[in-house]
Amino acid sequence: KAGVTQTPRYLIKTRGQQVTLSCSPISGHRSVSWYQQTPGQGLQFLFEYFSETQRNKGNFPGRFSGRQFSNSRSEMNVSTLELGDSALYLCASSLGRYLRDEQFFGPGTRLTVL
Amino acid sequence: AQSVTQLDSQVPVFEEAPVELRCNYSSSVSVYLFWYVQYPNQGLQLLLKYLSGSTLVKGINGFEAEFNKSQTSFHLRKPSVHISDTAEYFCAVRGEDDKIIFGKGTRLHILP
């Protein structure tokens, strides 16, 4: 069974631009979560989607948004990029919506904002 | 609000020696606890999790952790480390608000 895939793996943007990152969950998984990982702040929860609905959201500004499609694939968008948005963005999928469900992580998309 | 503290940012240990990575959490409600490992340039992989029941949890790659409710700790241990265990380890807690909070991570350095 294929794992969680994220595209692109690396991305370079300039301040003010916007970016869209994509995540394909493991087949059959209906929940997708997004995380931002930086050396200073560590791993921070962005949002979680289940069956195309946002179930939970972290403490990030409205420039960060996401969505989930009917096939469970998810995208996250960051508008008006800032230097501080440079990070590794990780996507994780899980089978269902229960707290105990194991999350499987993708390799991440490394975003560099110049 | 929940929080997770990993007391050591880096832990050096000789190969074949035992290791303990410390994790303390704060939460006023019941929680689920996790340890993840991240190898260089990769995503996170679940090592083990505590949901309920036995406080000693065994995971992959010979790791185990003990849930201590009175001390609000969930320390990770391995009796004998290998060079391949070189990685960053993250403790995480997920509570009834459904959000998962990660610790800052502990880098495990295996010395030959």
Interface residues (C-beta under 8 A of the other chain):
Chain A: V4 S33 Y35 G42 L43 Q44 F45 E48 R55 N56 G58 L90 A92 L99 R100 E102 Q103 F104 F105 G106 P107 G108
Chain B: Y32 Y36 N41 Q42 G43 L44 Q45 L46 K49 L51 F90 A92 R94 G95 E96 D97 D98 K99 I100 I101 F102 G103 K104 G105
